[in-house]
Amino acid sequence: MSWWPFGKKKKSSRAPVSDPLLKDNRTMISELRDACEMNFDNPEEARRQIRRMQVEWNDASQNGLLSDINRGGLEARAFRLLTCNDKEWLEWLDNLDFWKPGWKPEVTDED
């Protein structure tokens, strides 16, 4: 019997994109999320990687490869992740809306 209903997943033939020119907003958000989720139990390591990504975003923005709107969204996410405590860290990681393109921080009135 060669039939088995629980076959192995085929590996993606798509290579990771390292050239910022070819990256879109979804790819950059995905890279940010991957870095955070791989280090969900070590937020400080993830924060170090986020700071490195911010430098890459800045360079891509200065070279015209990343729009100001997309950079703003990435920076808003990075700010939340860099300034939260460990409990909030896990909440941000679990918030599916936070990782969607077009996410905007909630505006609170403090008048």
C-alpha positions as CSV (number, residue, x, y, z in Angstrom):
1,M,0.0,0.0,0.0
2,S,1.6,3.2,-1.1
3,W,-1.2,5.6,-0.4
4,W,-0.8,7.6,2.7
5,P,-3.3,10.5,3.5
6,F,-0.8,12.4,5.6
7,G,1.9,13.2,3.1
8,K,4.8,15.4,3.7
9,K,4.5,19.1,2.8
10,K,6.4,20.1,-0.3
11,K,9.1,22.6,0.4
12,S,8.6,25.9,-1.2
13,S,10.8,26.5,-4.2
14,R,10.7,30.2,-3.6
15,A,13.9,31.6,-2.2
16,P,13.8,34.3,0.5
17,V,14.0,37.8,-1.0
18,S,17.1,39.7,0.2
19,D,17.0,42.6,-2.3
20,P,15.0,45.5,-0.8
21,L,14.0,46.5,-4.4
22,L,12.1,43.3,-4.7
23,K,10.5,43.3,-1.3
24,D,7.0,44.6,-0.8
25,N,5.2,45.7,2.4
26,R,3.8,42.3,3.1
27,T,7.3,40.7,2.9
28,M,8.8,43.2,5.3
29,I,5.9,42.7,7.8
30,S,6.3,39.0,7.4
31,E,10.1,39.2,8.2
32,L,9.4,41.4,11.2
33,R,6.8,38.9,12.4
34,D,9.1,35.9,11.8
35,A,11.9,37.5,13.8
36,C,9.5,38.2,16.7
37,E,7.8,34.7,16.7
38,M,11.1,32.9,16.4
39,N,12.2,34.7,19.6
40,F,8.8,34.8,21.3
41,D,10.5,33.5,24.5
42,N,13.4,35.9,24.2
43,P,12.1,39.4,23.5
44,E,15.5,41.1,24.0
45,E,17.0,39.1,21.0
46,A,13.9,40.0,18.9
47,R,14.3,43.6,19.9
48,R,17.9,43.5,18.7
49,Q,16.8,42.1,15.4
50,I,14.1,44.8,15.1
51,R,16.6,47.6,15.6
52,R,18.7,46.0,12.8
53,M,15.7,45.9,10.6
54,Q,15.0,49.6,11.3
55,V,18.4,50.5,9.9
56,E,17.6,48.5,6.8
57,W,14.2,50.2,6.5
58,N,15.9,53.6,6.9
59,D,18.4,52.8,4.2
60,A,15.7,51.5,1.8
61,S,13.7,54.6,2.4
62,Q,16.6,56.9,1.7
63,N,17.3,55.0,-1.5
64,G,13.7,55.4,-2.6
65,L,13.0,51.7,-2.3
66,L,10.5,52.0,0.5
67,S,7.7,54.4,0.6
68,D,7.2,56.7,3.6
69,I,3.7,55.2,4.2
70,N,5.1,51.6,4.3
71,R,8.0,52.7,6.5
72,G,5.6,54.5,8.8
73,G,3.6,51.3,9.3
74,L,6.7,49.2,10.0
75,E,8.1,51.8,12.4
76,A,4.7,52.0,14.2
77,R,4.9,48.2,14.7
78,A,8.5,48.4,15.7
79,F,7.8,51.1,18.3
80,R,5.1,49.0,19.9
81,L,7.3,46.0,20.1
82,L,10.4,47.8,21.3
83,T,8.6,49.7,24.1
84,C,6.2,47.0,25.5
85,N,6.8,44.8,28.5
86,D,7.0,41.1,28.2
87,K,3.3,40.5,28.9
88,E,2.3,43.0,26.2
89,W,4.9,41.4,23.9
90,L,3.0,38.2,23.7
91,E,-0.3,40.1,23.3
92,W,1.1,42.0,20.2
93,L,2.4,38.7,18.8
94,D,-1.1,37.1,19.1
95,N,-2.9,40.1,17.7
96,L,-3.6,39.1,14.1
97,D,-4.8,42.6,13.1
98,F,-1.4,44.0,14.2
99,W,0.3,42.0,11.4
100,K,-2.0,42.9,8.6
101,P,-0.9,45.5,6.0
102,G,-2.8,48.8,6.7
103,W,-2.8,48.4,10.5
104,K,-2.8,51.7,12.2
105,P,-2.3,52.5,15.9
106,E,-5.5,53.2,17.8
107,V,-6.0,56.9,18.5
108,T,-6.9,57.7,22.1
109,D,-8.4,61.0,23.2
110,E,-6.7,62.2,26.4
111,D,-8.6,65.5,26.6
